[in-house]
Amino acid sequence: MSEEQVVWGILGCGDVTEVKSGPALRGASRSTVASCMRRDGAKAADYAARHGIPRWTDDAEAMLSDPALTAIYVATPPDTHRDYAVRALEAGKDVLVEKPMALTVAECDAMAEAAARTGRSLSVAYYRRALPRFEALRAIVGDGTIGEPRLVEVRHFLPGDFRPDQPWKIDPAVGGGGLFADMQSHALDWLGYAFGEGTARGLARRQAGGYAAEDLVAYVAEFGGVPAVGLCSYAASEKDESVTVHGSEGSASMGFFRPSPVTVTTRSGTREVDRPDPPHVHEPFVERVVAHLLDGAPNPCPPEDARRVNALLDAIYAGL
């Protein structure tokens, strides 16, 4: 095992980096953060001071050209992912980019081509692949506890007056869609990770019309031969969300976004498998990224996997 370190620069110090990812990049073994960048210099300086990061900048090019950095974490909105990721790869840095990978499949392809051309690594931050409760659910589905998987049911309801803290998340020009693209891209990725490559078709609508993005998405999909249905309303009267795998001998269910145990129901009864989320939910995934970069372990989410999520989003949004 290598004793080297991955030395990160965080490009974009938004909310996701405050608790989920920034501390994970610093807390993972053989991983450190040496610099952070935000276009607002005062906010970059404040972030660096609060998180104990030695350097900050308001100039992306200065970060990308910093010889002390070996990897860049691109944590900006999706409309800038392609530009920053390609520039970082061409600057000789490995890259971890936030999800969705980009706005379009074509942009995903350009990022993957840059990684192949430069010989650098590109990973996409679908971190639920490594969270303990998701790994527990995947194991339960895979070990025959609930028999043969028959159907996956995804539910996600939010009240119509809900608005995200970041307005770009309901601006399709910046995020590639609305709350569905921002949040359910995680579900589409995990279903592909757990069951196999997927196909989908869907229906998307602006029912309440409170913003430019869709607020209703329903889809039918198939992942590795396992059917899946998704019901997602962001103009509903209630708040609810879950993922349930129905099998021939039982079911397994948990909250996808809210920390919760896995509830397993079989003919023997109902039990709970509790695998609490770590304080910084990206950390198990970051550990895998570091092992990939330093030890040659598999890429925990390579660009071809993340590209498939964008292709599924396109297929589902075709019903808009």
Residue pairs with C-beta under 8 A, 6 or more apart in sequence:
1 294
1 295
2 30
2 294
2 295
3 30
4 30
4 294
5 30
5 31
5 32
5 70
6 30
6 31
6 32
6 70
6 71
6 94
6 289
6 290
6 293
6 294
7 32
7 33
7 34
7 68
7 69
7 70
7 71
8 25
8 31
8 32
8 33
8 34
8 35
8 69
8 70
8 71
8 72
8 73
9 33
9 34
9 35
9 36
9 37
9 63
9 64
9 66
9 69
9 71
9 72
9 73
9 93
10 17
10 22
10 25
10 33
10 35
10 36
10 37
10 53
10 73
10 75
11 36
11 37
11 60
11 63
11 64
11 72
11 73
11 74
11 75
11 76
11 84
11 88
12 37
12 38
12 74
12 75
12 76
12 77
12 80
12 98
13 22
13 36
13 37
13 38
13 43
13 44
13 47
13 75
14 75
14 76
14 166
15 165
15 166
16 75
16 98
17 36
17 47
17 73
17 75
19 279
19 280
20 127
20 280
20 281
20 282
21 73
21 75
21 125
21 127
21 280
21 282
21 286
22 33
22 51
23 51
23 279
23 280
23 283
24 280
24 281
24 282
24 283
24 285
24 286
25 31
25 32
25 33
25 73
25 282
25 286
26 32
26 33
26 51
26 52
27 280
27 283
28 283
28 286
28 287
28 290
29 287
29 290
30 290
30 294
31 286
31 290
33 51
33 53
34 53
34 54
34 55
34 66
34 68
34 69
35 53
35 54
35 55
35 56
35 57
35 63
35 66
35 68
35 69
36 44
36 47
36 48
36 51
36 53
36 55
36 56
36 57
37 44
37 56
37 57
37 58
37 59
37 60
37 62
37 63
38 44
38 47
38 56
38 58
39 58
40 58
41 56
41 57
41 58
44 56
44 57
44 58
45 56
47 53
47 56
48 54
48 55
48 56
55 66
57 63
60 84
60 87
61 87
63 69
63 72
64 72
64 84
64 87
64 88
64 91
64 93
65 91
69 93
70 93
70 94
70 293
71 93
71 94
71 95
71 96
71 293
72 84
72 88
72 93
72 94
72 95
72 96
73 95
73 96
73 97
74 80
74 81
74 84
74 85
74 88
74 95
74 96
74 97
74 98
75 98
76 84
76 98
77 166
77 168
77 174
77 175
78 98
78 100
78 101
78 102
78 103
78 174
78 175
78 176
78 181
79 103
79 168
79 173
79 174
79 175
79 176
81 97
81 98
81 100
81 101
81 102
81 103
81 107
81 111
82 102
82 103
82 107
82 108
82 110
82 111
84 97
85 95
85 97
85 111
85 114
85 122
86 110
86 111
86 114
88 95
89 95
89 111
89 114
89 115
89 118
89 120
89 122
90 114
90 118
92 118
92 120
93 120
94 120
94 121
94 122
94 123
94 293
95 115
95 120
95 121
95 122
95 123
96 123
96 124
96 125
96 286
96 289
97 111
97 122
97 123
97 124
97 125
98 124
98 125
99 124
99 125
99 126
99 185
99 186
99 189
99 306
99 309
100 175
100 176
100 181
100 182
100 185
100 306
100 309
100 310
100 313
101 107
101 108
101 111
101 124
101 303
101 306
101 307
101 309
101 310
102 108
102 110
102 111
102 176
102 310
103 176
104 176
104 310
104 314
105 307
105 310
105 311
105 314
108 303
108 306
108 307
108 310
109 307
111 122
111 303
112 122
112 303
112 304
112 307
114 122
115 121
115 122
115 303
121 292
121 293
121 299
122 302
122 303
123 289
123 292
123 299
123 300
123 301
123 302
124 301
124 302
124 303
124 305
124 306
125 282
125 285
125 301
126 185
126 186
126 189
126 190
126 193
126 285
126 301
126 305
126 306
126 309
127 281
127 282
127 284
127 285
127 286
128 134
128 186
128 189
128 190
128 256
129 189
129 190
129 193
129 285
129 300
129 301
130 284
130 285
130 287
130 288
130 300
131 275
131 277
131 278
131 281
131 284
131 285
132 275
132 276
132 277
132 278
132 284
133 254
133 259
133 260
133 261
133 262
133 273
133 274
133 275
133 276
133 277
134 190
135 275
136 262
136 273
136 275
137 194
137 243
137 245
137 252
137 254
137 262
138 193
138 194
140 146
140 245
140 252
140 262
140 264
140 273
141 149
141 194
141 245
141 247
141 252
144 249
145 247
145 249
145 250
145 252
145 264
145 266
146 245
146 246
146 247
146 248
146 249
146 250
146 251
146 252
146 264
146 266
147 247
147 248
147 249
147 250
148 247
148 248
148 249
149 195
149 226
149 245
149 246
149 247
150 226
150 227
150 246
150 247
150 248
151 226
151 227
151 228
151 229
151 245
151 246
152 191
152 195
152 223
152 226
152 227
152 228
152 229
152 243
152 244
152 245
152 246
153 228
153 229
153 231
153 242
153 243
153 244
153 246
154 184
154 187
154 191
154 228
154 229
154 230
154 231
154 232
154 242
154 243
154 256
155 230
155 231
155 232
155 240
155 241
155 242
155 243
155 244
156 183
156 184
156 187
156 230
156 231
156 232
156 233
156 234
156 240
156 241
156 256
156 257
157 231
157 232
157 233
157 234
157 236
157 238
157 239
157 240
157 241
158 179
158 233
158 234
158 236
158 239
159 235
159 236
159 237
159 238
159 239
160 208
160 210
160 215
160 234
160 235
160 236
160 237
162 234
162 239
163 170
163 211
164 170
164 179
164 182
168 174
168 175
169 175
169 178
169 179
169 182
170 178
170 179
170 211
170 212
170 213
171 211
171 212
171 213
172 178
172 181
172 212
172 213
173 212
175 181
175 182
175 213
176 310
176 313
177 213
177 214
177 313
177 317
178 211
178 212
178 213
178 214
178 215
178 234
179 213
179 215
179 232
179 234
180 204
180 213
180 214
180 217
180 232
180 234
180 313
180 316
181 213
181 313
183 257
184 217
184 230
184 232
185 309
185 313
186 256
187 230
187 243
187 256
188 198
188 200
188 221
188 309
188 312
188 313
189 301
189 305
189 306
189 309
190 243
191 198
191 221
191 223
191 228
192 198
192 223
192 305
192 308
192 309
192 312
193 305
194 223
195 223
195 224
195 225
195 226
196 223
196 224
196 225
196 226
197 223
197 224
197 308
198 221
198 222
198 223
198 224
198 228
198 308
198 312
199 221
199 222
199 312
199 315
200 219
200 220
200 221
200 222
200 312
200 315
200 316
201 219
201 220
201 221
201 315
201 316
201 318
201 319
202 217
202 218
202 219
202 220
202 230
202 315
202 316
202 317
202 318
202 319
203 216
203 217
203 218
203 219
203 319
204 214
204 216
204 217
204 316
204 317
204 319
204 320
205 214
205 215
205 216
205 217
205 320
206 213
206 214
206 215
206 216
207 215
207 216
207 233
207 235
208 215
208 235
209 215
210 235
214 317
214 320
215 233
215 234
215 235
216 232
216 233
216 234
216 235
217 230
217 232
217 316
218 229
218 230
218 231
218 232
219 228
219 229
219 230
219 316
220 227
220 228
220 229
221 227
221 228
221 229
221 230
221 312
222 228
241 255
241 256
241 257
241 258
242 253
242 254
242 255
242 256
243 253
243 254
243 255
243 256
244 251
244 252
244 253
245 251
245 252
245 253
249 266
249 267
250 264
250 265
250 266
250 267
251 264
251 265
252 262
252 263
252 264
252 265
253 262
253 263
253 265
254 260
254 261
254 262
254 263
259 276
259 277
261 272
261 273
261 274
261 275
262 272
262 273
262 274
262 275
263 270
263 271
263 272
264 270
264 271
264 272
264 273
278 284
285 300
285 301
288 297
288 300
289 299
289 300
291 297
292 298
292 299
292 300
